[in-house]
Amino acid sequence: YGWDLGVPEYLYYHPERRDLHLYRLNGSGYSEVPAGADGRVRSETLGVSFGVDDAGSLRIYTPDGRMLLTHEESERAREEAERRVAELEERLRRLGENPGLG
């Protein structure tokens, strides 16, 4: 189907086997994109790389190598940042300062 639709790349990942493959459309069909030294495969179409972390989860990496957070990880980071801001505001209030927030 990919050939008929002209899908430029497709990614295959089997989590139980940690089997990751990226295929790219060329003139004669699809060919597998070799993984880099870091074990990741790079999508030219999306401009990102895909890899498998130590837990076996499929992860996305930016061109500079930063791993993108999952939705759950982003939520935890946001909640932690909000908690930290609240703690700092409270410390400033106890010191008699008005942080001018809220």
C-alpha angles and dihedrals in degrees: 000000000000091000092051092048095042094236102179096209140002131195125215122194128172106191097197091056095030085230111163125180135165120199125197127200115240134166095287102036134283125337127189117254109228117237118246126241088274091058093249128125119220124221112214089191095056099027093229137100130234125215143156121251126217091270091056096252121142109245135190122223129198120233089264091054101257114144114233115233122243118240090260093050091049091051092050091049091049092048091048091050091050091049091050093049090051090051092050092047090052092049090052091049090051089052089055095252125131108222090195091232123125 
